[in-house]
Amino acid sequence: MRELNLHVIPADMFTNNVELENLLLYANFLRDIPANLFSTNTKLRRVLIQSNNLKTLPNNMLNKSPNIEVLSIANNKFEVILPSFGIQHLENLNTLLVSDNPFQCGCDLVWFRNWLNSTDVSVDTAATFCSSGNPVMLFNPKELRCKFPIVMVVSLTVCGVVAVVALITAAVTNRWRIRYGIYMMKCRLKNKKYEEIRGDDDEFKYDAFLSHSSKDEDWILTVLHSTLENPPYNYKLCLDYRDFIIGETIADNIVDAVQKSRKTVFILTKSFIESEWCYFELEMVRQQMFDEHRDLAILIMKENLPTGDMPGLLKYLMRKGNYIEWSDNKHGQKLFWSKLDAALRSTKKNMV
């Protein structure tokens, strides 16, 4: 089938020729060889496919033909010969013709060049050149650093992934401190002074700021608000739904409420733990407690919550026992109001 101007060859062309020993497909225009072309031709001894337009061979195409003695792929368009071609597994191969191919003598050809040094097969190396014009046998793989870039890329990739994961973890863990720091930086850039809270009660507009989830507003309104602002307690509360200034940002209102209140009362519920703004209020109070060395936070445990769901500062305050449990029991409520009243009046110094 040589010199027949073949452009394509069917994959089953030689399926029934199980006794075929010599396959001559040279001097055609073949661009591809079907992967299973020789799958039934176990007795092949000579395969001549030179002078075509082949750039590669299918992986392990020659595995079913272990008796091949002569293989010619000369005068094609091969730039590399890869181990996937399978020539190293042809135990009876004694002649390999590869000349007149535009070999790219770089890292991809290293395997074939090393194979030439170790094989007993007769190869027409004297007539085989790199595309640059240098003989293939003068191509020295040891002068290349083929593995170094791979190792470097892998190392840099791993280090980059680790660094990104670490940054993301740190950002998630400290997201509220970061947001608070950014907010305070913006305030300083706008010349907004961070006002110090002094111990004199006359300096405060409110006795307490109630920090809570909007989903708990009904309980705040009907229980805490109605009780604490009326006799016998008569406290002045800062309530977001009443005292926040319309037109100001939520962050500005929170900062103002914390700074103008002698205490901040956190109402702990599942909704509170899931609320982002409540976390911001907690971080504001933490900063105030650190700056002023005063115990500003009062925790009301309205619902039983697993500590594993709480942020670090809440866990710390809970471990110190700085919380008051709400109860639906009448006697339990009497104890609740007594403890809350004492906490609101307390001027105990503390530092987070």
PAKOLRO-295586 format. One record per residue (C-alpha): z, y, x; residue in three letters. Coordinates in Angstrom, 3 decimals. Layout:
REM residues N
       up    north     east code
        Z        Y        X  ALA
...
This chain:
REM residues 352
       up    north     east code
    0.000    0.000    0.000  MET
   -0.611    2.271    2.929  ARG
   -2.855    5.335    2.749  GLU
   -3.156    5.223   -1.050  LEU
   -2.084    8.840   -1.661  ASN
    1.030    7.634   -3.501  LEU
    3.364   10.365   -4.706  HIS
    5.729    8.191   -6.711  VAL
    6.610    4.509   -6.558  ILE
    8.236    2.642   -9.469  PRO
   11.701    1.221   -8.839  ALA
   10.646   -2.266  -10.005  ASP
    7.446   -2.375   -7.965  MET
    8.611   -5.296   -5.793  PHE
   11.166   -6.911   -8.072  THR
    9.169  -10.151   -8.431  ASN
    8.067  -10.313   -4.779  ASN
   11.161  -12.119   -3.566  VAL
    9.254  -13.635   -0.621  GLU
    8.052  -10.239    0.637  LEU
    8.544   -9.839    4.418  GLU
    6.378   -6.837    5.341  ASN
    6.413   -3.620    3.363  LEU
    3.833   -1.045    4.425  LEU
    4.145    2.264    2.586  LEU
    3.148    4.603    5.374  TYR
    0.658    7.498    5.199  ALA
    1.337    8.436    1.576  ASN
    2.956   11.471   -0.051  PHE
    6.248    9.957   -1.121  LEU
    9.137   12.386   -1.475  ARG
   11.721    9.891   -2.756  ASP
   12.417    6.185   -2.511  ILE
   14.077    4.511   -5.533  PRO
   17.562    3.245   -4.696  ALA
   16.857   -0.308   -5.957  ASN
   13.367   -0.653   -4.539  LEU
   14.387   -3.495   -2.166  PHE
   17.214   -4.976   -4.254  SER
   15.499   -8.392   -4.657  THR
   13.667   -8.474   -1.324  ASN
   16.219  -10.220    0.842  THR
   13.588  -11.588    3.226  LYS
   12.152   -8.259    4.320  LEU
   11.565   -8.097    8.080  ARG
    9.437   -4.973    8.513  ARG
    9.701   -1.710    6.532  VAL
    7.191    0.954    7.538  LEU
    7.535    4.168    5.539  ILE
    6.454    6.651    8.212  GLN
    4.098    9.587    7.559  SER
    5.394   10.553    4.136  ASN
    7.385   13.553    2.880  ASN
   10.805   11.870    2.826  LEU
   13.905   13.967    3.511  LYS
   16.546   11.322    2.833  THR
   17.163    7.712    1.809  LEU
   19.343    6.530   -1.076  PRO
   22.869    5.478   -0.114  ASN
   23.017    1.831    1.048  ASN
   19.401    1.244    0.026  MET
   18.999   -1.351    2.803  LEU
   22.148   -3.369    2.021  ASN
   20.241   -6.053    0.078  LYS
   17.774   -6.538    2.931  SER
   19.918   -7.606    5.909  PRO
   17.038   -9.322    7.750  ASN
   15.055   -6.179    8.509  ILE
   13.979   -6.186   12.150  GLU
   11.692   -3.158   12.263  VAL
   12.278    0.099   10.385  LEU
   10.030    3.124   10.765  SER
   10.808    6.460    9.147  ILE
    8.889    8.514   11.728  ALA
    6.807   11.571   10.853  ASN
    8.716   12.512    7.727  ASN
   10.996   15.473    6.963  LYS
   14.387   14.024    7.870  PHE
   16.809   16.646    9.215  GLU
   19.697   14.183    9.594  VAL
   20.325   10.452    9.547  ILE
   23.539    9.663    7.778  LEU
   25.771    6.585    7.926  PRO
   25.185    6.202    4.183  SER
   21.609    5.079    4.987  PHE
   23.157    1.823    6.233  GLY
   21.111    1.221    9.412  ILE
   24.319    0.317   11.275  GLN
   24.733   -2.699    8.973  HIS
   21.306   -4.207    9.744  LEU
   22.401   -6.954   12.145  GLU
   18.819   -8.106   12.907  ASN
   17.398   -4.638   13.465  LEU
   15.716   -4.399   16.892  ASN
   13.330   -1.456   16.479  THR
   13.907    1.916   14.834  LEU
   11.240    4.618   14.841  LEU
   12.421    8.131   14.013  VAL
   10.176   10.487   15.998  SER
    8.371   13.533   14.565  ASP
   11.150   14.513   12.192  ASN
   12.653   18.072   12.173  PRO
   16.173   17.006   13.136  PHE
   18.873   19.688   12.884  GLN
   21.003   18.981   15.938  CYS
   24.344   20.094   14.587  GLY
   27.493   18.611   13.121  CYS
   25.622   16.614   10.460  ASP
   23.694   14.720   13.152  LEU
   26.769   13.851   15.258  VAL
   27.174   10.394   13.721  TRP
   23.565    9.392   14.467  PHE
   23.698   10.831   17.983  ARG
   26.858    8.840   18.732  ASN
   25.278    5.728   17.222  TRP
   22.336    6.083   19.624  LEU
   24.789    5.883   22.523  ASN
   26.397    2.686   21.253  SER
   23.498    0.667   19.774  THR
   21.280   -1.985   21.405  ASP
   18.460   -1.206   18.968  VAL
   15.266    0.103   20.555  SER
   14.784    3.679   19.312  VAL
   11.854    5.943   20.212  ASP
   14.204    8.626   21.531  THR
   11.759    9.795   24.200  ALA
    9.530   11.187   21.443  ALA
   12.363   12.430   19.224  THR
   13.271   16.117   19.327  PHE
   15.527   18.596   17.612  CYS
   13.869   21.245   15.473  SER
   14.709   23.668   18.292  SER
   12.401   21.704   20.621  GLY
   15.120   20.088   22.745  ASN
   15.197   16.302   23.071  PRO
   17.686   14.654   20.746  VAL
   19.226   12.779   23.670  MET
   20.157   16.111   25.294  LEU
   22.119   17.075   22.198  PHE
   25.785   16.719   23.173  ASN
   28.149   16.388   20.165  PRO
   31.164   17.007   22.417  LYS
   30.087   20.631   22.803  GLU
   30.559   21.166   19.071  LEU
   33.817   21.828   17.222  ARG
   32.808   20.124   14.042  CYS
   36.277   18.972   13.000  LYS
   38.117   22.159   13.948  PHE
   36.803   24.361   11.105  PRO
   37.641   21.630    8.584  ILE
   41.197   21.329    9.834  VAL
   41.542   25.094    9.956  MET
   40.129   25.552    6.457  VAL
   42.377   22.819    5.053  VAL
   45.424   24.249    6.835  SER
   44.700   27.773    5.666  LEU
   44.066   26.519    2.136  THR
   47.353   24.590    2.045  VAL
   49.266   27.552    3.488  CYS
   47.583   29.858    0.993  GLY
   48.462   27.616   -1.959  VAL
   52.075   27.310   -0.781  VAL
   52.319   31.087   -0.352  ALA
   50.824   31.749   -3.797  VAL
   53.145   29.213   -5.450  VAL
   56.133   30.761   -3.655  ALA
   55.120   34.271   -4.741  LEU
   54.555   33.180   -8.338  ILE
   57.887   31.350   -8.407  THR
   59.683   34.377   -6.964  ALA
   57.918   36.697   -9.392  ALA
   58.793   34.524  -12.411  VAL
   62.393   34.030  -11.287  THR
   62.952   37.727  -10.598  ASN
   60.503   39.208  -13.089  ARG
   63.088   41.383  -14.803  TRP
   64.509   42.745  -11.537  ARG
   60.960   43.490  -10.439  ILE
   60.150   45.223  -13.720  ARG
   63.398   47.153  -13.528  TYR
   62.691   48.197   -9.921  GLY
   59.180   49.321  -10.850  ILE
   60.517   51.235  -13.802  TYR
   63.201   53.007  -11.740  MET
   60.608   53.847   -9.076  MET
   58.404   55.419  -11.748  LYS
   61.401   57.364  -12.988  CYS
   62.096   58.721   -9.506  ARG
   58.442   59.675   -9.100  LEU
   58.774   61.604  -12.344  LYS
   61.965   63.248  -11.022  ASN
   64.124   61.490  -13.590  LYS
   67.623   61.362  -12.127  LYS
   69.666   58.186  -12.463  TYR
   72.871   59.583  -13.943  GLU
   76.174   58.137  -12.753  GLU
   78.591   56.895  -15.385  ILE
   82.090   58.156  -14.620  ARG
   85.355   56.700  -15.839  GLY
   86.224   59.575  -18.175  ASP
   85.481   58.514  -21.762  ASP
   84.529   62.105  -22.662  ASP
   81.405   61.679  -20.554  GLU
   79.989   59.107  -22.966  PHE
   78.219   59.846  -26.202  LYS
   78.752   56.296  -27.479  TYR
   81.528   53.762  -27.205  ASP
   79.059   50.884  -27.114  ALA
   75.368   50.113  -27.134  PHE
   74.507   46.967  -29.100  LEU
   71.845   44.883  -27.353  SER
   70.334   42.294  -29.677  HIS
   67.158   40.652  -30.845  SER
   65.377   42.333  -33.736  SER
   65.629   38.998  -35.569  LYS
   69.415   39.424  -35.689  ASP
   69.313   42.957  -37.065  GLU
   70.624   42.000  -40.527  ASP
   73.788   40.516  -38.986  TRP
   74.220   43.587  -36.775  ILE
   73.879   45.901  -39.748  LEU
   76.126   44.037  -42.182  THR
   78.800   42.767  -39.756  VAL
   79.139   44.676  -36.467  LEU
   77.811   48.063  -37.554  HIS
   79.691   48.232  -40.856  SER
   82.967   47.020  -39.311  THR
   83.120   48.815  -35.954  LEU
   82.141   52.279  -37.213  GLU
   84.704   52.222  -40.005  ASN
   88.529   52.147  -40.063  PRO
   90.557   50.870  -38.414  PRO
   88.197   50.822  -35.397  TYR
   86.037   53.953  -35.840  ASN
   83.848   53.311  -32.785  TYR
   80.676   55.285  -32.174  LYS
   77.848   52.821  -31.679  LEU
   74.381   53.275  -30.236  CYS
   71.998   51.357  -32.487  LEU
   68.326   50.998  -31.656  ASP
   67.177   51.153  -35.276  TYR
   69.136   54.386  -35.799  ARG
   69.590   56.187  -32.488  ASP
   66.447   55.471  -30.470  PHE
   64.299   58.590  -30.218  ILE
   60.911   58.288  -31.888  ILE
   58.123   59.121  -29.439  GLY
   60.039   57.942  -26.365  GLU
   59.112   54.632  -24.764  THR
   61.342   51.648  -25.452  ILE
   62.271   51.545  -21.754  ALA
   63.316   55.211  -21.759  ASP
   65.403   54.686  -24.894  ASN
   67.125   51.660  -23.346  ILE
   67.941   53.532  -20.127  VAL
   69.310   56.442  -22.122  ASP
   71.392   54.167  -24.351  ALA
   72.957   52.277  -21.431  VAL
   73.758   55.459  -19.499  GLN
   75.341   57.189  -22.495  LYS
   77.449   54.210  -23.593  SER
   80.826   53.217  -22.168  ARG
   80.073   49.542  -22.885  LYS
   77.036   47.448  -23.689  THR
   77.558   44.570  -26.117  VAL
   75.102   41.665  -25.892  PHE
   74.748   39.518  -29.002  ILE
   73.738   36.121  -27.679  LEU
   71.476   34.072  -29.906  THR
   68.429   31.903  -29.398  LYS
   66.299   34.871  -30.391  SER
   68.049   37.022  -27.779  PHE
   67.293   34.504  -25.004  ILE
   63.622   34.558  -26.048  GLU
   63.448   38.371  -26.203  SER
   61.952   40.191  -23.216  GLU
   63.499   43.594  -23.960  TRP
   66.955   42.072  -24.157  CYS
   66.447   40.836  -20.605  TYR
   65.510   44.358  -19.562  PHE
   68.710   45.704  -21.141  GLU
   70.707   43.045  -19.308  LEU
   69.178   44.069  -15.994  GLU
   69.946   47.727  -16.684  MET
   73.619   46.924  -17.286  VAL
   73.742   44.727  -14.186  ARG
   72.549   47.680  -12.096  GLN
   75.096   49.998  -13.704  GLN
   77.899   47.505  -13.102  MET
   76.872   47.212   -9.466  PHE
   76.648   50.977   -8.953  ASP
   79.821   51.904  -10.821  GLU
   82.036   48.877  -10.064  HIS
   83.024   48.805  -13.732  ARG
   83.021   46.041  -16.308  ASP
   80.417   47.348  -18.743  LEU
   79.183   44.135  -20.368  ALA
   80.657   42.424  -23.406  ILE
   79.099   39.134  -24.507  LEU
   79.273   37.985  -28.104  ILE
   78.369   34.323  -28.503  MET
   77.025   34.310  -32.054  LYS
   75.356   30.909  -31.636  GLU
   76.074   27.962  -29.381  ASN
   73.498   28.123  -26.585  LEU
   72.864   25.772  -23.647  PRO
   73.532   27.631  -20.415  THR
   70.390   26.104  -18.923  GLY
   68.302   28.446  -21.078  ASP
   70.126   31.565  -19.864  MET
   69.167   33.913  -17.017  PRO
   71.293   33.903  -13.873  GLY
   73.426   36.960  -14.692  LEU
   74.359   35.613  -18.113  LEU
   75.382   32.292  -16.564  LYS
   77.536   34.192  -14.067  TYR
   79.276   36.208  -16.787  LEU
   79.725   33.118  -18.928  MET
   81.387   31.250  -16.056  ARG
   83.868   34.138  -15.709  LYS
   84.782   33.700  -19.363  GLY
   83.589   37.202  -20.279  ASN
   82.436   36.330  -23.774  TYR
   83.769   36.359  -27.321  ILE
   82.818   33.665  -29.815  GLU
   81.847   34.558  -33.355  TRP
   83.199   32.264  -36.044  SER
   82.421   31.767  -39.703  ASP
   86.068   30.833  -40.222  ASN
   88.284   33.611  -41.640  LYS
   91.019   33.090  -39.060  HIS
   88.473   32.755  -36.323  GLY
   86.994   36.106  -37.335  GLN
   90.394   37.783  -37.130  LYS
   90.717   36.586  -33.547  LEU
   87.117   37.699  -32.891  PHE
   87.750   41.296  -34.007  TRP
   90.965   41.462  -32.033  SER
   89.268   40.300  -28.828  LYS
   86.276   42.583  -29.361  LEU
   88.515   45.610  -29.958  ASP
   90.442   44.866  -26.745  ALA
   87.210   44.452  -24.773  ALA
   85.798   47.740  -26.058  LEU
   88.987   49.576  -25.030  ARG
   89.204   47.919  -21.617  SER
   88.584   50.007  -18.498  THR
   88.892   47.074  -16.082  LYS
   87.015   47.520  -12.857  LYS
   84.542   44.857  -11.869  ASN
   81.608   44.375   -9.570  MET
   78.639   42.053  -10.060  VAL
